[in-house]
Amino acid sequence: MSRRVRRKVARKGKGVVVLPSYPEIRDEVSDSEPERVVDWRGLPDDTVIQLFSCLSYRDRASLSSTCRTWRLLGSSPCLWTSLDLRSHRFDGSMASSLASRCVHLQKLRFRGAESADAIIHLQARNLREISGDYCRKITDATLAVIVARHELLESLQLGPDFCERISSDAIKAIAHCCPGLRKLRLSGIRDVSSDAIDALGKYCPNLTDIGFIDCLNVDELALGNVLSVHFLSVAGTSSMNWGLVSHLWHKLPNLTGIDVSRTDIGPSTVSRLLSSQSLKVLCALNCPILEEDTSFSTSKYKNKLLIALSNDIFKGLASLFFDDTRNGKNVFLDWRSVKNNNKDLNELMIWLEWILSHTLLRSAESSQQGLENFWVDQGGALLLSLMQSPQEDVQERAATGLATFVVIDDENASIDCGRAEAVMRDGGIRLLLGLAKSWREGLQSEAAKAIANLSVNANVAKAVAEEGGIDILAGLARSMNKLVAEEAAGGLWNLSVGEEHKGAIAAAGGIRALVDLIFKWSSSGDGVLERAAGALANLAADDKCSTEVALAGGVHALVMLARSCKFEGVQEQAARALANLAAHGDSNSNNAAVGQEAGALEALVQLTRSPHEGVRQEAAGALWNLSFDDRNREAIAAAGGVQALVALAQSCSNASPGLQERAAGALWGLSVSEANSIAIGREGGVAPLIALARSEAEDVHETAAGALWNLAFNPGNALRIVEEGGVSALVDLCSSSLSKMARFMAALALAYMFDGRMDEFALVGTSSESISKSVSLDGARRMALKHIEAFILMFSDQQAFAAAATSTAPAALVQVSEGARIQEAGHLRCSGSEIGRFVTMLRNPSSILKACAAFALLQFTIPGGRHAMHHASLMQNACAARVLRGAAASATAPLEAKIFTRIVLRNLEHHQTDLQTI
């Protein structure tokens, strides 16, 4: 899926800001004019107008509102010759408010049907150019009214999306109302009839540039009669009669350039068109039939350029305006830098930039096979070259093309690394970051989107960071324009995947910007919210950044999304961010802060019932992490968490391993409390946990085994595990899981079940809790003990044990301890009752259970373990040393039990010193 370095300020008192000291700046000011204060209102009018011209429309309006003088200057006609409304909601009322400033408006860009309906309220009778996108809902009636009110129109472009509701009737209205029309480009018209085209030819004598792009049907015969046309594009248009085209269009006297890209044109038609005396360029990119004919050659057509996938496009373009054919990727820059007074050539190159940017974007969107080499060899470089065009729409479309052509799988954020790194090698990162700093919001948005997509590649992400991209993206994330902020947040999301970039994002103020985005767009804009929450989720996985997210108000913002947002992508990322917050930073305070935020736990419990698996998975993960806090654990249960998580576990037998792991993990966390453990058993949680214990994923083994271990502490639950066939599942885990932790906890669960307490409970239990007579506890017990013993023996090196038995040297015990240690077991935290149960088990008649208890206590007290000191303290309070010494000296205890017990005693002695110093 950036940050701006902010000045730090110190606050003294309420509302008083004290700026930091910058000695070198202060000295320079004091040396020149020590007392002078700049009065911005005293700037010359020309300077102010120049300042206005460098601002976005929104900033222009804000600055104009500061004083009467600037309000007048902000209305200067030279500032209102062009207007880009795509980033704003533009309706009739806004148009009326702008009307007084739009008397001299000549160029207008808009987006969507609502904006199209409002254009007439601008009363901009001098409009020369109109360009619109997202035009699917624009009707004939709307377009007819627009052209009727703007008879001076010279250029009308609608696309690149399809104009599905516009018909030939609207085209006839254009022809009748706009006699000065020079350029008409329409996309996705269903049928362009001969009457419509004839009207254009009759009433628009200056029409030189026609584009009927991605249309279903265009009358070829009528187009062949529009004698004024110089540039013609039918790219992507289907149902073309190429025989008729080859017969007629080559006779057009002024036809200079034609674009037939993405069509089924064949070699014979191309040959016929190239025979035209006036034609200079034929663009046939991505035309399969033409490309399949490897024998086709254009060598016999002198001074003609065919642009096709198989040709060297840069060399061909250079041949148009250099005597010697250059072969370089800066051909458009070279053309613009040459003092060229050839008006026809300049018009041709401007048209080529436009049609190439359009065709390349459409080809990138199609994900067509067979273009891999083209994109790496030429396509990416072409887009980079077009990004430097003076035409704004070409720049934007080229940036969008770069954002699109690298993507392989949008759902999984997968990109083509070869294409991404080709863009980087050709200087694309610096170019994109330069465009992102433009004042034009449309360009900012598309450049940020390209940076975001390219940054999925780790090498590109590094280059973006090194070029200052993090600061730029953090700045754009503060934009008042939702589209710009959304793409910038997406860039921060992808960059925040890299551990090396998290700190830089925080340093640039990116965390505050992302949190502010959530509050700013909380009631709309699922795209910006998902990206902001996703970036915060990545950042919260870093301890330092996690703390900053919490301090910036991130907990409240993310809980607000989890509670109120209905978009699954936002819900998923918000839950993931809360999960990471609860697990990182100052985890105790973060964990408590999330749990204490009003409605947080209830919202996460509710999200476990989402129809979307990703949401359920992240919500369960958040509840798992939150359950490590005692208060949260009980609050989750009070919010219906036990019932919700049992239901989730029951429903996820065929779900992804990630969901299974988190569902079992959340139940594991809740079951630390015995009251919750009993509730889980009563709600039917045993059976689904046993099913999850049979999963093929070792991560699921661990969480399911951990939950069953906790549940088995209660005799009633232990009986339920036996009834539900859990003994065989735990035996399988104990003997065959690839996870040592899963085997360990399965062995402990079996030890709990068969240390005698369950037998006593079965004898006195109620009818609802007692075990069926058909179930053989004895048989289950024998099977369990057999596999517990086998598990313990896996850690028994007979030679090391023999040496430890005959030696009092610490080294012998250390060797056994290191061989027996399960590293991950150091993260397990036991209660006093659990430790007491293992101590009691040392007195059990079963030698196997004695060895298991000693082995468990060894794991829990090994120095360096996360909770070893805690466990040592519990054992000290329970006066366990006496029992341990008795077990170590027992004549009947197995060797493993005695050696493990001696190690535990040694561990306690080690911790005793530490406890005394506390």
C-alpha positions, 0 to 999 in steps of 0.5 A: 500500500511519508511524513513531513518533518514538523517544527516542535514547539514548547507550550507555556501556559494556556494557548501560548506557543513559544517557537524554538530558537534558530540562532543563525536565522535570528542573527541574520534578521537582527543584522538587517532589520531587527525590529521590522515586521513584514506586513503581507497586506503591503505586497504589490498587487502583481506579487499577490496575484502571482502568489495566488496563481501558485495555489490550489483553488481551495487555498486560493479561496481561503487566502481570499477570505483573509481581507478585502484587498486580497478578496478583490485580487483573488477575483482577478480575471487572469486567475479564473481563465481555467477551473478544475472542479474534479476534486470538489463537489460541484453543484448548482449552488456552488456554480452560482457562487462562482459565476461572478468570477467566471466571466472570462473562464475559458477552460473547465474540467469537471467530474460526474453527472452532478457537476455536468448539470451545474456547469450552465450555472457558471454563466461562462459564455466564453468557455473554449474547452470542456473536459469531463470524466466519470461521465457514465450518467451524463445524458443527451439532454445535459450535454445538449444544454451545455453546448447550447449555452457555450457556442464558442466551444473549441474542444470537448472531451468526455472520458476515458470512462464510457459515456453510456447514455450519450447517443448520436442525438447529442453529437448532432446537438454539438455540431449545430451549437458549436461551429468553432469546434476544433477537437471532439473526443468521446469515449464509449458511445454505443452508436455513432451514426452517419447522421451525427458524423455528417452533421459534424462535417457540415456544421464544424468546418474547423474540426481537425481532431476527432476521437470516437474511442472504445465505441461499439459502432462508428459509421466508417463511411461517414468518417471518410467524408469529414475532409477537415480531419487531421487527427482521428482516433478510433482506438478500442472501437469494435465492429469496424469494417476495415475493408471500408476503412482501407477503401475510404480513409486513405483518401482524406486530404488532411489526415496526418495521424490516425490511432487504431490501437487496441482494435482488430485491424490487420496488415492489409488495412495498415498498408492501405492507410500508410499509402496516404500522401498526407498521413505521417503517423499510424498508431497501432499499439496492442493490435493482436492481428497485426502483431501476429503477422511477423512478415509485415514491414513498413520499410517501403513507406518512406517518411511514415511512422507506424507505432506498434509493440514490435517497433522501437517507438522512441527511435521512430518518434525521433525520426519525425523531427531530427535529420539523423534518427536518434534512439533515446528515451527523452524524445519528447523532451528533445522535441520540446527543447528544440527551437521548432517553428513547424506548426504542423509537427508541433500539433502532431506531437501534442496529439501523439502525447495524448493518444499514447497516454490514453492507449497505454493507460487502457492497455495497463488496465486490461492486464493483457498477457504478452505485454511483459517485455513491452512494459519493461523495454518501452512502456514504462519509459514512455509513461515516464516521458509523458509525465513530463508533458506540458499537457495536464491531462497527459501528465495525470494519465501517464502517472495513472498508467504507472500506478496501474501497469505495475499491479498484478493482483490488486486484491493482494497488493501484488506487483511486478517487481521487474516493471517497478524497478525499471521505473526506478532505474529510469528516474521515475521516483524523482519524477513522481515525487516532483509531480506530487509537489505540484499545486494541481490536486489532480496531479498530486493524487495520481502521482501519490497513487503511483508512488504507493503502488510502486512502493510495494516493492521494497527496493522502490520503497527504499528509493522513495524514502531516500528521495524525501518521499516520506515527507511529501506523502505526509504532507499530502495526507494533510490535504483538504482534498479527499482523493489526494489524502487517500492516495497519500495514506495509501503510500504511507500504508505501503511504506510502513510495511518496511520496519526501516521506514516506520520511524521516519513516518513518525518523525515526519508527522505521519502518525498525527496526519493519519489519525487526523484523516480518520476524524476528518473523513469519518462519515464518508470515504471508505477508501481514505479510512481503510488506507489510514487505518491500514497504515496505523495498523502497520505502524502500531506493530512497532513499539515506539510508533505504537505508543505515538499512535496512542498519544496521537488519539489513535485509540479513539479514532480506531475504536470509532471506526470499529464501532460505526464504519460499515465498510469491511475493509475499514473494519478489518484494518481498524481491528488489526490496528487495535490488535497491534496497539494492544500488543506493542508499545507500552503494552500494559498502558496501550492494552488498558487504553484500548479496553477502557475506550468506550464501546471498544470491546463491544465493537470487536465482539460484534465484528467477530460476527461479520460475514467477512472472514478478514474482519472476523480474523482481525477482531478475534486477534484484537480480543486475543491480545486484549485478553492478556489484561485481567480487566479486559478479560473480564470485560470481554466476557461481560460484553458477550465475548465468550458466546461470540468466540465460541460461535466463531470457533464453531464456524471456522473449521473450514476457514483460513489458518489465520482465522482458526489460530486467532479464534482459538487464541482468543478463547485461550486468552479468555480461559485464563480466568477459571470463570471464563473457562467454565463458561466456555465449556458450558457454551459448547467451546470444547468440541470446536477447540478439539476440531481446531487441534486437528488442524494441519497448521502448527500455529493453530495447534498451539492456540488450540492446545493452549486453550484446551490446557486452560480448560482442562484445569477445571474437572468438568471441562476435562470430562467434556474433553474426554466425552468429545474425543479430545484425548485422541486429539491431544495425544496426536498433538503431543506425539506428532505436531511440528510445534514443540509448544503444541506438544508441550501444552497438549501434554500438560492438558492430558496431565491435568485431566488424569491427575485424579481430580476428574475421577473424583468429579465424575463420582460426585458430579451432577448428571449433566456433567458426569461422564457416560458409563460407556466411556472408559476413563481407564483406557483413556488414562493409559493412552494419555500417560503413555504419550506424556511419557514419550514426550518427556523422553524426547528431552532425555539424553541418557548420557547427560542424565547419567552424568547429572545423577552422579555429579554435583557439578552445576555444569552437568545440570546446565547441560540437561537444562539446555537440552530440555528447554523449550524456548517459547515456553518462557512466554507462558504465565501461570497463576498461583493455583496452576503452579500449585497444581504442578507442585502437588503433582510431584506427589502423585503416585504416577511416576509419569505425572511426577516427571511431567510436573517437574518438566513443566516447572523447569520450563517455567523457572529457567532464568531468562524466561519472561515470567520466570521470576513471577513463577519463582515468587509463586513457588516461594510463597507456596513453600514448594522447595520442601516438596521439590527436595522430597521429589529429588530425593525420592527413591521411587521417582524416575530419574527424569523427575529427580534430575528435572526437580534438581534443576528447578531447585537450582533455578529457584536458588538463582531467582532467590537472590534476585528476589531479595534485591528487589 
